[in-house]
Amino acid sequence: MSKIREILDSLSTEQYKMMIGEKSCQPLTETFSKKRVVHPGANGQMVPPVKQQEIWLEYMQRKGDKSKKKAIYIHIPFCSQICLYCGFFQNYSNEERETMYVDRLIKQLLMAKEYKYVQDSVINAVFFGGGTPSTLSPYNADRLLKTMNEVLPLANDCEITMEARVHDLVDEKLQVWFKHGVNRISVGVQSFDTAIRQSMGRKDDKETVIENLKRAASYNQAVLIIDLIYGLPAQDVDNFVNDLKIADSLPIDGMDLYQLNVFEQSALKKAIDNGKIPPAATTKQQAKYLEAAISYLDELAYKRLSVCHWAKTNRERSMYNTLAKSGADVIPFGSGAGGFVGDISMFLNRDLQRYMNAIDEGKWPLMVLTKEAEGKVLFKDIQAQTENCMVNMQKLAQVYSEELLQLEEVLNIWVEYGLFEKCGHTYKMTIAGQFWQNNITQTIIELTQQLLMGKKSFEVQPIAAQG
């Protein structure tokens, strides 16, 4: 009996159903009872706070590998208002507070000027996320972007992304971004439907959204991407497909489609429970939204860049997202930012005052530093494959261990279940497999841990309160 078969036979009935699923004539909706993780991965070991600065500085004084791609993430923790579905809110926008924050963010960038690891090799992507980076005034955006260009060794084709809300796509801000090399704008549209948008806390109506997207595109200076969410309250499949049709009619370069998760303690959950807005689509209902979207975008020959991202034109590369999910190092800047370097990962302090105090003391504002689990590079390679809607154990086995080929037994079960189709040594996800990609990825990582490292793990997170 193979080792992987012994592992599968040792699982309880509940664990087997959660990890492998069940055979069904409706694999899209019935293979798994629920999604069990938000972000697949393996847990590492937290470093005691007294050791964090020492370890961080030791990594930053290492020589950079010129052959390895790396990225920068810069977090802007301000929003003009709270969107009901969002779990990332930190602080309300206030220009005086933003100015104090950007002062420290500039100091943090200048600290990195002394880091050999940062300076020895080029940066391939910079991503301004949040929060709402576009909320920064032209004055603060100007001096922050200016410092970024002066301090960081940007590659000549560096992708520089600014996340933005629709109402920030105004000439005064766009001109500052383009002046300093922003060449990709990712806009959180979420829905074009005015009633749905405003029920979720988005300010602008459909006509304003369209007008502002056209304004940003008219400069012809940046790739323009939009985010859409499926499964929102009061949204049905036809409504979502109509959003796709509107998006396709606009001069955008691509789109991300994200499934709505209603978290248990969220403002959205409370609004639904209080009857202020209708219930969101269940997880199983959301599968039909994704199925309709894939069918529509395939018909239009959009290029699939990842499990949730499509390119409409050849300008869109989605470089940062690809690097971040395939094991490249991401160096974090700003309150609430996260990243990873080699075999460590880190989160910077979410509390604004503590973040600013650390910068004033000349310290990297670490909140959490973690030594990644054994096998981190392999796990990232697994995730890079599943993000591209496929798995090829032959390729992984050639790099890491022949024992990985035993996992094809699990992939063959999933072929039988309708989650994959086998094409030579490559297993390609069906639409059902794409919908359950997080579960599939988490299971492969957990089975790999047990197969190669003898470590048992079984992760189930409290997500998707809508069922």
SEFI-536386 format. One line per field, with one value per residue (C-alpha): residue number from 1; x, y, z; residue in one letter. Coordinates in steps of 0.2 Angstrom, whole numbers. Example, Ala and Ser with C-alpha at 12.3 -4.5 7.8 and 13.67 -1.06 7.14 Angstrom:
2
seq [1;2]
x [62;68]
y [-22;-5]
z [39;36]
type [A;S]
% end
This chain:
467
seq [1;2;3;4;5;6;7;8;9;10;11;12;13;14;15;16;17;18;19;20;21;22;23;24;25;26;27;28;29;30;31;32;33;34;35;36;37;38;39;40;41;42;43;44;45;46;47;48;49;50;51;52;53;54;55;56;57;58;59;60;61;62;63;64;65;66;67;68;69;70;71;72;73;74;75;76;77;78;79;80;81;82;83;84;85;86;87;88;89;90;91;92;93;94;95;96;97;98;99;100;101;102;103;104;105;106;107;108;109;110;111;112;113;114;115;116;117;118;119;120;121;122;123;124;125;126;127;128;129;130;131;132;133;134;135;136;137;138;139;140;141;142;143;144;145;146;147;148;149;150;151;152;153;154;155;156;157;158;159;160;161;162;163;164;165;166;167;168;169;170;171;172;173;174;175;176;177;178;179;180;181;182;183;184;185;186;187;188;189;190;191;192;193;194;195;196;197;198;199;200;201;202;203;204;205;206;207;208;209;210;211;212;213;214;215;216;217;218;219;220;221;222;223;224;225;226;227;228;229;230;231;232;233;234;235;236;237;238;239;240;241;242;243;244;245;246;247;248;249;250;251;252;253;254;255;256;257;258;259;260;261;262;263;264;265;266;267;268;269;270;271;272;273;274;275;276;277;278;279;280;281;282;283;284;285;286;287;288;289;290;291;292;293;294;295;296;297;298;299;300;301;302;303;304;305;306;307;308;309;310;311;312;313;314;315;316;317;318;319;320;321;322;323;324;325;326;327;328;329;330;331;332;333;334;335;336;337;338;339;340;341;342;343;344;345;346;347;348;349;350;351;352;353;354;355;356;357;358;359;360;361;362;363;364;365;366;367;368;369;370;371;372;373;374;375;376;377;378;379;380;381;382;383;384;385;386;387;388;389;390;391;392;393;394;395;396;397;398;399;400;401;402;403;404;405;406;407;408;409;410;411;412;413;414;415;416;417;418;419;420;421;422;423;424;425;426;427;428;429;430;431;432;433;434;435;436;437;438;439;440;441;442;443;444;445;446;447;448;449;450;451;452;453;454;455;456;457;458;459;460;461;462;463;464;465;466;467]
x [0;7;10;-3;-16;-11;-13;-30;-36;-31;-43;-59;-75;-77;-59;-60;-75;-67;-51;-55;-74;-88;-92;-108;-117;-116;-97;-99;-110;-109;-91;-87;-99;-90;-74;-63;-49;-47;-29;-21;-5;5;7;24;32;31;47;47;46;63;71;61;72;88;82;74;90;101;90;91;110;111;116;101;100;100;92;77;61;55;41;36;20;15;0;-11;-23;-36;-53;-66;-80;-83;-89;-101;-92;-74;-63;-48;-54;-41;-44;-55;-47;-40;-28;-18;-17;-12;2;9;8;16;30;34;31;45;56;53;57;73;78;77;90;103;97;109;95;84;97;107;94;80;61;50;33;27;9;0;-14;-26;-37;-38;-22;-31;-37;-21;-21;-11;2;5;4;17;30;27;29;44;53;49;57;72;75;70;80;65;67;65;48;43;24;18;0;-12;-28;-41;-59;-70;-72;-53;-51;-50;-37;-27;-24;-21;-9;2;1;7;20;29;27;11;7;-7;-23;-34;-52;-64;-80;-88;-104;-111;-128;-131;-143;-132;-116;-124;-131;-113;-107;-100;-104;-105;-119;-117;-115;-101;-92;-92;-87;-73;-66;-66;-57;-43;-42;-41;-24;-17;-4;-8;-16;-34;-41;-57;-63;-80;-88;-101;-114;-118;-135;-149;-138;-143;-133;-141;-136;-118;-117;-124;-109;-97;-106;-104;-86;-82;-89;-77;-59;-52;-37;-44;-54;-53;-69;-70;-82;-91;-87;-99;-88;-97;-93;-94;-105;-113;-118;-126;-135;-142;-147;-156;-166;-158;-152;-157;-146;-131;-130;-124;-108;-116;-126;-110;-104;-117;-111;-93;-99;-109;-94;-81;-93;-95;-77;-71;-84;-75;-58;-52;-35;-35;-20;-25;-40;-49;-40;-43;-34;-44;-29;-10;-6;-11;2;-4;14;13;-1;9;25;16;7;22;35;44;49;38;45;31;30;16;4;-4;7;12;26;38;57;65;59;51;35;29;15;19;10;-9;-10;-6;2;13;18;23;32;42;48;52;63;72;64;56;38;35;20;22;37;35;48;39;34;46;43;37;45;37;20;22;25;10;0;7;1;-17;-18;-16;-30;-19;-7;8;16;29;37;36;43;58;63;58;55;49;37;26;20;10;-2;-8;-18;-28;-28;-36;-49;-53;-54;-67;-76;-76;-64;-50;-47;-31;-20;-4;5;-5;-21;-32;-46;-64;-75;-80;-61;-58;-73;-65;-47;-44;-50;-39;-24;-25;-28;-12;-2;-8;-5;12;17;12;19;36;38;28;18;-1;-12;-30;-35;-54;-57;-73;-77;-93;-106;-119;-117]
y [0;17;30;42;28;25;44;44;29;36;51;52;52;71;75;65;74;91;87;76;79;68;62;70;73;91;94;113;114;98;91;100;106;123;133;130;143;161;159;142;139;131;138;144;148;165;174;182;201;203;194;202;218;208;195;208;218;202;197;215;215;200;202;203;189;198;184;183;194;204;216;230;232;250;251;266;263;276;276;290;278;260;248;234;219;225;217;229;246;254;273;286;298;315;325;331;313;307;320;314;296;300;309;292;282;292;289;270;271;280;267;254;264;257;239;229;216;230;239;225;219;227;229;221;227;240;239;253;244;248;254;267;273;284;294;303;321;326;334;318;306;317;317;299;293;305;296;279;283;290;276;260;252;250;238;247;238;239;237;251;248;261;254;267;270;277;295;297;296;314;324;332;314;305;318;316;297;297;310;298;282;274;262;252;257;244;251;244;244;229;232;244;243;259;252;238;249;262;248;242;259;264;283;284;279;269;284;292;275;274;292;291;275;282;298;287;277;293;297;281;281;265;248;250;235;234;222;215;205;191;185;202;205;209;203;188;179;189;206;200;195;212;220;209;216;234;231;223;239;250;254;243;230;217;212;203;193;190;179;188;181;187;186;182;198;209;225;216;201;213;222;206;199;216;215;231;222;205;190;187;172;156;148;135;148;158;144;148;166;160;147;161;172;160;155;173;178;163;167;184;176;185;178;169;175;167;158;175;187;190;200;209;217;212;227;218;207;207;206;210;197;183;187;187;170;161;163;180;191;205;219;228;247;255;252;235;230;211;203;189;188;171;159;173;182;198;210;228;237;240;253;270;278;263;262;280;279;264;274;289;277;271;254;243;243;225;218;199;190;172;158;150;131;119;117;135;136;120;126;142;132;121;137;145;130;130;149;144;132;116;104;95;83;78;95;97;79;83;98;92;73;58;55;69;58;48;63;59;46;60;70;55;54;72;68;55;68;81;93;90;83;74;80;70;74;90;90;104;111;110;125;115;113;132;136;125;130;135;119;109;119;118;99;96;107;97;80;86;90;73;64;72;79;68;83;81;97;101;119;125;143;152;160;162;165;165;146]
z [0;-5;9;2;3;21;25;16;25;42;39;49;38;42;37;21;16;20;12;-3;-5;-11;-28;-35;-51;-47;-43;-45;-30;-20;-20;-4;10;11;8;23;21;14;9;7;16;31;48;53;70;77;82;100;99;107;92;78;74;75;63;51;50;47;32;25;26;15;-3;-15;-28;-45;-54;-42;-44;-30;-26;-14;-5;1;13;14;29;26;18;16;23;27;14;22;14;18;32;29;37;48;49;42;29;36;27;42;49;31;30;47;40;24;33;42;26;18;32;31;12;17;29;15;6;18;16;5;1;-6;-16;-23;-36;-45;-40;-52;-45;-33;-26;-17;-8;7;13;-1;-8;-20;-5;-3;-8;-24;-12;-2;-17;-26;-12;-8;-26;-29;-14;-20;-37;-28;-16;-24;-38;-50;-65;-81;-84;-66;-64;-52;-47;-38;-30;-32;-29;-43;-35;-34;-53;-55;-66;-51;-44;-61;-67;-51;-52;-70;-67;-56;-66;-60;-75;-68;-59;-50;-47;-35;-45;-36;-46;-58;-52;-43;-29;-25;-25;-13;-2;1;5;-12;-16;-35;-47;-62;-74;-63;-62;-81;-84;-72;-79;-96;-90;-82;-98;-109;-103;-111;-98;-87;-88;-81;-71;-61;-47;-47;-33;-36;-23;-16;-8;-21;-35;-46;-59;-73;-64;-62;-81;-85;-75;-86;-101;-96;-91;-108;-116;-107;-112;-98;-99;-87;-72;-56;-50;-32;-22;-8;10;23;39;55;65;49;47;32;43;55;42;34;51;55;39;32;16;9;11;1;-11;-2;-7;-17;-26;-30;-40;-53;-54;-58;-70;-80;-79;-86;-100;-105;-104;-113;-127;-128;-128;-112;-107;-90;-79;-63;-55;-52;-65;-83;-96;-109;-118;-120;-109;-93;-84;-66;-61;-43;-40;-50;-40;-23;-26;-33;-19;-24;-10;-5;6;16;20;30;44;42;27;25;16;15;13;11;25;35;34;43;47;51;66;62;75;67;82;86;68;68;85;79;63;74;85;69;70;57;63;65;74;69;62;58;52;38;39;32;13;11;-7;-12;-5;-15;-31;-28;-26;-41;-51;-44;-46;-65;-63;-66;-56;-64;-51;-63;-63;-44;-42;-53;-42;-25;-22;-32;-18;-24;-38;-25;-25;-42;-34;-26;-42;-50;-37;-41;-60;-55;-45;-59;-52;-65;-82;-86;-101;-101;-85;-82;-72;-78;-67;-73;-68;-53;-48;-51;-39;-26;-29;-11;-4;-17;-14;5;4;-7;5;20;11;6;23;30;15;15;32;43;50;51;49;46;44;44;46;50;34;23;36;23;21]
type [M;S;K;I;R;E;I;L;D;S;L;S;T;E;Q;Y;K;M;M;I;G;E;K;S;C;Q;P;L;T;E;T;F;S;K;K;R;V;V;H;P;G;A;N;G;Q;M;V;P;P;V;K;Q;Q;E;I;W;L;E;Y;M;Q;R;K;G;D;K;S;K;K;K;A;I;Y;I;H;I;P;F;C;S;Q;I;C;L;Y;C;G;F;F;Q;N;Y;S;N;E;E;R;E;T;M;Y;V;D;R;L;I;K;Q;L;L;M;A;K;E;Y;K;Y;V;Q;D;S;V;I;N;A;V;F;F;G;G;G;T;P;S;T;L;S;P;Y;N;A;D;R;L;L;K;T;M;N;E;V;L;P;L;A;N;D;C;E;I;T;M;E;A;R;V;H;D;L;V;D;E;K;L;Q;V;W;F;K;H;G;V;N;R;I;S;V;G;V;Q;S;F;D;T;A;I;R;Q;S;M;G;R;K;D;D;K;E;T;V;I;E;N;L;K;R;A;A;S;Y;N;Q;A;V;L;I;I;D;L;I;Y;G;L;P;A;Q;D;V;D;N;F;V;N;D;L;K;I;A;D;S;L;P;I;D;G;M;D;L;Y;Q;L;N;V;F;E;Q;S;A;L;K;K;A;I;D;N;G;K;I;P;P;A;A;T;T;K;Q;Q;A;K;Y;L;E;A;A;I;S;Y;L;D;E;L;A;Y;K;R;L;S;V;C;H;W;A;K;T;N;R;E;R;S;M;Y;N;T;L;A;K;S;G;A;D;V;I;P;F;G;S;G;A;G;G;F;V;G;D;I;S;M;F;L;N;R;D;L;Q;R;Y;M;N;A;I;D;E;G;K;W;P;L;M;V;L;T;K;E;A;E;G;K;V;L;F;K;D;I;Q;A;Q;T;E;N;C;M;V;N;M;Q;K;L;A;Q;V;Y;S;E;E;L;L;Q;L;E;E;V;L;N;I;W;V;E;Y;G;L;F;E;K;C;G;H;T;Y;K;M;T;I;A;G;Q;F;W;Q;N;N;I;T;Q;T;I;I;E;L;T;Q;Q;L;L;M;G;K;K;S;F;E;V;Q;P;I;A;A;Q;G]
% end
